Amino acid sequence: MQSSGTPQVYVFLTAVGVIVVAVAWALIRSKAARPNALLRKLVPIVVAVSLLPDLLLFGIPGASPVDVVALMLMHVVVAAVAVPTFRTVLPLPPAKNQDTTARV
C-alpha cells in the first residue's frame, strides 16, 4: 500500500468502508423491525462519527485545512451516493403505517 494521502489509499479505504456499510445495511434491512426509521436516524449519525477523525487532522502540523475539508466532503459525497445506491440494490421494505392516533 502507498503512503497515506495517495489516491490508492483513499480508493481502498472508501471501498472497504462501503462494503462494511453495505453489510450493515443488509443486516438492518433483514433484522430490524422498522429498518426505514432506524436508517433514517443511523445514517446521519454514522456520517457525523466518520468526520470525527478528520477533525483531529486539523491539529496535525503540515495538514492543510483545505485538504482536511476536502476529506470531510468526500465522506459526505460517498454517503450521498451510497444511500440511494443501497436503496436501489438492497431495497427496504415499505414502511408500515404506524398511525397511533385514536380513531373516532
Summary of the structure (lengths in Angstrom):
residues: 104
radius of gyration: 17.8
end to end distance: 65.8
largest distance: 66.8
contacts: 214
relative contact order: 0.12
helix: 72%
strand: 0%
